[in-house]
Amino acid sequence: MILHRLDPTSAEFACGTGWELKPEGACRGDVCVPLPKNARRSDGRVNVPAVAEALGMGLVAGEGHGLWALGPVSGGRALATAMVPEITLPDRHGKPFTISSLRGTKVFLATWASW
C-alpha cells in the first residue's frame, strides 16, 4: 500500500491492506490481532506505524517524496535493511559466485520458484 500520509481513515486502511480495525483488534477474515491503545488517533484515523509494528508489516519512507510503502504481513521474515545478506550460489558454469563481490554497485536480484 502506498501512503501519502501515516494516518489514513479506517476505510482507506482496510481497502489497501485487507485488515479491518475493530474493537478486538485488526481483523482479516477469522484472524484478529490485538492492537496497542495508540493504534487509532483521537480523531479515529489509523496510526500506521503502531499498526504496522503490531502486525509485522514493513513500513518504508520515500525520503523527500512524502510517500510511504506499507508492506504485507511478513510473519517476521521481512528484511530489516536493503543490504543483501551474504549469498553464494553457482554461476552458469557451476563455479561459486558470492554476491558480496558486487558490493558498492547496484544489483538487481530476481528469483523464481515453480511452486
C-alpha positions in Angstrom: 0.0 0.0 0.0 1.4 3.4 -0.9 0.5 6.1 1.6 0.6 9.9 1.2 0.1 10.2 5.0 0.6 8.0 8.0 -2.9 8.4 9.3 -5.4 7.2 6.7 -9.0 6.5 7.6 -10.0 3.0 8.8 -11.8 2.5 5.4 -8.7 3.5 3.4 -6.5 1.2 5.5 -8.9 -1.7 5.1 -9.2 -1.1 1.4 -5.4 -1.0 0.9 -4.4 -3.8 3.3 -7.4 -6.1 3.8 -7.2 -5.5 7.6 -10.3 -4.1 9.2 -9.8 -2.3 12.6 -12.4 -3.5 15.1 -12.7 -3.2 18.9 -11.0 -6.6 19.3 -8.0 -5.5 17.0 -7.0 -5.7 13.4 -9.1 -8.4 11.7 -8.7 -10.2 8.4 -11.2 -13.0 7.9 -11.3 -15.1 11.1 -7.9 -13.8 12.3 -7.8 -10.9 14.7 -4.6 -9.4 16.1 -4.7 -7.3 19.3 -3.5 -3.7 18.7 -1.9 -1.2 21.1 -4.0 1.6 22.5 -2.3 4.1 20.2 -3.4 2.2 17.1 -6.0 4.8 16.4 -5.6 8.6 16.8 -8.0 10.7 18.8 -9.8 11.6 15.6 -10.3 7.9 14.7 -7.7 7.8 12.0 -5.2 4.9 11.9 -1.8 5.3 13.4 0.0 3.4 10.7 3.4 3.0 12.4 1.7 1.5 15.5 -0.5 -0.9 13.5 2.4 -1.9 11.2 4.6 -2.8 14.1 1.8 -4.8 15.8 1.1 -6.7 12.5 4.7 -7.2 11.5 4.2 -5.1 8.3 7.2 -3.3 6.8 6.9 0.5 6.6 9.4 2.3 4.4 9.7 6.1 3.9 10.3 7.5 0.4 12.8 10.1 1.6 12.0 13.6 0.3 8.8 12.4 -1.5 6.2 12.4 1.2 5.3 8.8 0.5 5.5 5.6 2.5 5.2 2.0 1.4 3.4 -0.4 3.7 4.2 -4.0 3.0 2.2 -7.1 3.7 2.3 -9.0 7.0 5.7 -10.8 6.9 5.5 -13.1 9.9 8.9 -11.8 10.9 10.5 -12.8 7.7 10.9 -9.3 6.1 14.4 -7.9 5.6 15.2 -5.1 8.1 17.5 -3.4 5.7 18.2 -3.1 1.9 21.5 -4.8 2.3 21.6 -8.2 0.7 22.7 -10.9 3.1 25.8 -12.9 2.1 24.7 -15.3 -0.7 26.9 -17.8 -2.6 25.4 -19.7 -5.5 26.8 -21.5 -8.5 27.2 -19.3 -11.6 26.1 -20.6 -15.1 29.4 -22.5 -15.3 28.9 -24.1 -11.9 31.6 -22.1 -10.1 30.7 -20.4 -6.8 29.7 -16.8 -7.1 29.4 -14.6 -4.0 27.1 -11.6 -4.1 29.5 -9.6 -1.9 31.8 -9.4 -4.9 29.4 -6.8 -6.3 29.4 -4.7 -3.1 29.3 -1.0 -4.0 27.3 -1.4 -7.2 23.6 -1.6 -7.7 22.3 -5.1 -8.1 19.0 -6.4 -9.3 18.3 -9.8 -7.8 15.5 -11.8 -9.4 14.3 -15.1 -8.0 11.8 -17.7 -9.2 10.2 -20.8 -7.9 7.8 -23.2 -9.6 5.6 -23.7 -6.5 
